Amino acid sequence: MKRRAPDDLGIVDRVRARLLASGEGWRVSEVVCRSGPRDPVFEEEHAWVSVSAVLEGSFTYRSKHGRVLLTPGSLLLGEPKASFCCGHEHGVGDRCVAFHLAPALLEEVAGDLSGVTRTGFASHRLPPLQRLAPLIADVQALAASPGARSAEELVLRMAGAALRGVEAGTPRSVSTRDERRMAEAVRTMEARLVEPLSLGTLAEGLGMGRHHFLRTFRKVIGESPYSYVLGRRLGLAAERLRTSHDRIADIAFACGFGDLSEFVRRFGARFGVTPSAYRAGARLGPG
């Protein structure tokens, strides 16, 4: 059974899409899904090239490249006319911002990138990598305050990140059991994001040894548990820097950092600027 993908906006079953901005050869929409383990899974089809940032929740995505678990901070990559299925067997709901590009626009971006020789995606996911953090923060900002000029620039940056960043090599096989356990680990990490949470605690809760958990998490999610939590904390801090007037020290402590100097160092390494410079840039606001 096939249904229309939420590319076309509106409500499709338990999916709601909100248009954020659009222009010649592109459009951006926020897609919120309320599906859960008991809801049926349908085959869908991407209308255009799709590069989507996962902001909340986790879900499985299956295409010709196999099956993968998508978590907050990762990018979903879809090709035009390609069939896919999304499932929520490990939890309820997700929120993404989907950047849709006409194939000609993706070709234009690829032609301007050194070393990029094709516009097809050899994989359908980019994990929540460190270098994607500033991009995800800007996606969050766009969802909170849509603007056509900032959206068009972000469309091109998302396309460039997708074309440059597809993981090389053959994806490692992931069992359904490992996928389910790592989805549970991510839910625990998200619920206790600013709390101290050790590998031992996470592993014990899943009935696993620490090394086995570490290896399995990296295989399923695409990065280490520490890097995942650090990235999510820094993303939360970036959002608060952008939207609140709280002191930087208070934001650091509220986001799980016990030392201000460590927060400043970590933030600068991931975002390329100090927290105060990031806040000042955000206050200017893209038009």
C-alpha positions as CSV (number, residue, x, y, z in Angstrom):
1,M,0.0,0.0,0.0
2,K,1.4,3.4,-0.9
3,R,0.4,6.8,0.4
4,R,1.5,10.3,-0.5
5,A,4.7,11.5,1.3
6,P,4.4,14.6,3.5
7,D,6.4,16.5,0.9
8,D,3.1,17.9,-0.3
9,L,2.2,19.4,3.1
10,G,-1.0,19.2,5.0
11,I,-2.0,16.2,7.1
12,V,-1.4,12.6,6.0
13,D,-2.7,10.2,8.6
14,R,-0.7,11.1,11.7
15,V,1.8,13.4,10.0
16,R,1.5,17.2,9.9
17,A,3.7,19.3,7.8
18,R,4.1,23.1,8.1
19,L,5.6,25.1,5.3
20,L,8.4,27.3,6.7
21,A,9.7,28.9,3.4
22,S,9.9,28.2,-0.3
23,G,11.6,29.6,-3.4
24,E,12.7,28.7,-6.9
25,G,13.6,25.0,-6.9
26,W,13.3,24.5,-3.1
27,R,11.0,24.5,-0.1
28,V,11.4,23.8,3.6
29,S,8.8,22.3,5.9
30,E,8.6,21.2,9.5
31,V,7.2,17.7,9.7
32,V,5.7,16.4,12.9
33,C,4.7,12.7,13.2
34,R,2.6,11.2,16.0
35,S,2.9,7.6,14.9
36,G,3.8,4.9,17.4
37,P,4.5,1.2,17.5
38,R,0.9,0.2,16.8
39,D,0.5,2.3,13.7
40,P,0.8,0.7,10.3
41,V,3.9,1.4,8.1
42,F,3.3,2.6,4.6
43,E,5.5,2.8,1.6
44,E,6.1,6.4,0.5
45,E,8.0,8.2,-2.2
46,H,10.2,11.4,-2.2
47,A,9.0,13.9,-4.7
48,W,12.2,15.9,-4.8
49,V,15.7,15.5,-3.2
50,S,15.1,15.5,0.5
51,V,17.6,16.4,3.2
52,S,15.9,16.3,6.6
53,A,17.3,17.3,10.0
54,V,15.9,15.2,12.9
55,L,15.2,17.5,15.8
56,E,13.1,15.3,18.2
57,G,12.3,11.6,18.6
58,S,13.7,8.6,16.8
59,F,12.4,6.4,14.0
60,T,13.5,3.7,11.6
61,Y,14.0,4.5,7.9
62,R,14.2,1.8,5.2
63,S,15.1,2.4,1.6
64,K,17.1,0.6,-1.1
65,H,20.2,1.2,1.0
66,G,18.8,-0.8,3.9
67,R,17.4,0.1,7.3
68,V,18.8,2.6,9.7
69,L,17.8,4.3,13.0
70,L,17.4,8.1,12.9
71,T,18.0,10.0,16.1
72,P,18.1,13.8,17.0
73,G,20.9,15.6,15.3
74,S,21.1,13.2,12.3
75,L,20.3,13.9,8.7
76,L,18.0,11.8,6.5
77,L,18.9,11.7,2.9
78,G,16.3,10.9,0.2
79,E,16.5,10.8,-3.6
80,P,13.7,11.9,-5.9
81,K,11.3,9.1,-6.9
82,A,12.9,6.8,-4.3
83,S,10.6,4.6,-2.2
84,F,11.0,4.4,1.5
85,C,9.2,3.4,4.8
86,C,9.4,5.1,8.2
87,G,8.6,3.1,11.4
88,H,8.1,4.0,15.0
89,E,8.3,0.6,16.6
90,H,10.7,1.9,19.3
91,G,8.8,4.9,20.4
92,V,6.1,7.5,19.6
93,G,6.6,10.5,17.3
94,D,9.3,12.6,15.9
95,R,9.9,16.2,14.5
96,C,12.0,17.0,11.5
97,V,12.7,19.9,9.3
98,A,12.8,18.7,5.7
99,F,14.7,20.6,3.0
100,H,13.4,19.7,-0.5
101,L,15.4,20.5,-3.6
102,A,14.7,20.2,-7.3
103,P,17.3,17.8,-8.9
104,A,18.6,20.7,-11.0
105,L,19.4,22.7,-7.8
106,L,21.3,19.8,-6.3
107,E,23.3,19.5,-9.5
108,E,24.2,23.2,-9.3
109,V,25.4,22.7,-5.7
110,A,27.4,19.6,-6.6
111,G,29.0,21.4,-9.5
112,D,30.4,24.0,-7.1
113,L,31.9,21.5,-4.6
114,S,35.4,20.3,-5.1
115,G,35.7,16.5,-5.2
116,V,31.9,15.8,-5.6
117,T,31.3,13.9,-8.8
118,R,27.7,12.6,-8.3
119,T,24.4,13.9,-6.9
120,G,23.1,10.5,-5.8
121,F,23.3,9.5,-2.1
122,A,25.2,6.3,-1.5
123,S,23.7,6.2,2.0
124,H,20.5,7.5,3.5
125,R,21.8,8.9,6.8
126,L,24.4,11.2,8.2
127,P,24.8,10.5,12.0
128,P,24.8,13.4,14.5
129,L,28.4,14.3,13.8
130,Q,30.3,17.1,15.5
131,R,30.6,19.2,12.4
132,L,26.9,19.2,11.8
133,A,26.1,20.9,15.1
134,P,26.1,24.5,13.8
135,L,23.9,23.4,10.9
136,I,21.4,21.7,13.2
137,A,21.3,24.8,15.5
138,D,20.5,27.0,12.5
139,V,17.7,24.6,11.5
140,Q,16.3,24.9,15.0
141,A,16.4,28.7,14.7
142,L,14.6,28.5,11.3
143,A,11.8,26.4,12.7
144,A,11.4,28.8,15.5
145,S,11.4,31.9,13.3
146,P,10.9,31.2,9.6
147,G,12.5,33.6,7.1
148,A,12.9,33.1,3.3
149,R,16.3,34.6,3.0
150,S,17.9,32.6,5.9
151,A,16.0,29.5,4.6
152,E,17.5,29.7,1.1
153,E,21.0,29.9,2.4
154,L,20.3,27.0,4.8
155,V,19.0,24.9,1.9
156,L,22.3,25.3,0.0
157,R,24.3,24.5,3.1
158,M,22.2,21.4,3.9
159,A,22.7,20.2,0.3
160,G,26.4,20.8,0.5
161,A,26.7,18.9,3.8
162,A,24.7,16.0,2.4
163,L,26.8,15.7,-0.8
164,R,30.1,16.0,1.1
165,G,29.3,13.9,4.1
166,V,27.8,10.6,3.0
167,E,29.6,7.9,4.9
168,A,32.0,5.9,2.8
169,G,32.0,2.1,2.8
170,T,29.2,-0.4,3.2
171,P,27.0,0.1,6.2
172,R,27.5,-2.4,9.0
173,S,24.6,-4.9,9.6
174,V,22.5,-4.0,12.6
175,S,20.1,-6.5,14.3
176,T,16.6,-5.6,15.3
177,R,17.5,-6.4,18.9
178,D,20.5,-4.0,18.9
179,E,18.4,-1.3,17.2
180,R,15.7,-1.6,19.8
181,R,18.1,-1.5,22.7
182,M,20.0,1.6,21.3
183,A,16.7,3.4,20.7
184,E,15.9,2.7,24.4
185,A,19.3,4.1,25.3
186,V,18.7,7.3,23.3
187,R,15.4,7.8,25.0
188,T,17.1,7.5,28.4
189,M,19.8,9.9,27.3
190,E,17.3,12.4,26.0
191,A,15.2,12.2,29.2
192,R,18.2,12.7,31.4
193,L,20.2,14.9,29.1
194,V,21.6,17.3,31.6
195,E,22.2,14.7,34.3
196,P,25.5,12.8,34.9
197,L,25.0,9.5,33.2
198,S,27.7,6.9,33.0
199,L,28.3,4.2,30.4
200,G,27.9,1.7,33.3
201,T,24.4,3.0,34.1
202,L,23.3,2.9,30.5
203,A,24.7,-0.5,29.8
204,E,23.4,-2.0,33.0
205,G,19.9,-0.8,32.2
206,L,20.0,-2.7,29.0
207,G,21.6,-5.8,30.5
208,M,24.9,-5.2,28.5
209,G,28.5,-4.9,29.4
210,R,30.1,-1.4,29.0
211,H,32.3,-2.3,26.1
212,H,29.5,-4.1,24.3
213,F,27.2,-1.2,24.8
214,L,29.8,1.3,23.5
215,R,30.5,-0.7,20.4
216,T,26.9,-1.4,19.7
217,F,25.9,2.3,20.2
218,R,28.5,3.5,17.8
219,K,27.5,0.9,15.2
220,V,23.7,1.7,15.4
221,I,23.8,5.5,16.0
222,G,27.0,6.4,14.2
223,E,29.0,8.0,17.0
224,S,29.9,7.4,20.6
225,P,27.5,7.9,23.6
226,Y,29.7,10.7,25.0
227,S,29.8,12.6,21.7
228,Y,26.1,12.2,21.3
229,V,25.3,13.6,24.7
230,L,27.9,16.4,24.3
231,G,26.4,17.4,21.0
232,R,22.9,17.4,22.3
233,R,23.9,19.5,25.4
234,L,25.7,22.0,23.2
235,G,22.7,22.2,20.9
236,L,20.4,22.9,23.8
237,A,22.9,25.6,25.0
238,A,22.9,27.2,21.6
239,E,19.1,27.4,21.6
240,R,19.1,29.0,25.0
241,L,21.8,31.5,24.0
242,R,19.7,32.4,21.0
243,T,16.3,32.7,22.8
244,S,17.0,33.8,26.4
245,H,18.9,36.6,28.2
246,D,20.3,34.2,30.9
247,R,23.9,34.5,31.9
248,I,26.2,32.3,29.9
249,A,27.4,30.6,33.1
250,D,23.8,29.8,34.1
251,I,23.1,28.3,30.7
252,A,26.2,26.2,30.9
253,F,25.2,24.8,34.3
254,A,21.6,24.3,33.3
255,C,22.7,22.3,30.2
256,G,24.8,19.9,32.2
257,F,28.3,21.5,32.2
258,G,29.9,21.6,35.6
259,D,32.6,24.0,34.6
260,L,32.2,27.3,32.6
261,S,35.6,27.2,31.1
262,E,35.0,23.6,29.8
263,F,31.7,24.8,28.3
264,V,33.3,27.7,26.5
265,R,36.0,25.4,25.2
266,R,33.6,22.7,24.0
267,F,31.2,25.2,22.5
268,G,34.0,27.0,20.6
269,A,35.4,23.6,19.3
270,R,32.0,22.6,17.9
271,F,30.6,25.9,16.7
272,G,33.7,27.8,15.8
273,V,32.9,30.8,18.0
274,T,32.6,31.6,21.7
275,P,29.2,31.4,23.3
276,S,29.1,35.3,23.6
277,A,29.9,35.7,19.9
278,Y,27.3,33.1,18.9
279,R,24.7,35.0,21.0
280,A,25.7,38.3,19.4
281,G,25.4,36.8,15.9
282,A,22.0,35.3,16.7
283,R,20.7,38.6,18.1
284,L,21.4,40.2,14.7
285,G,19.1,37.7,13.2
286,P,19.2,36.6,9.5
287,G,16.6,38.5,7.4
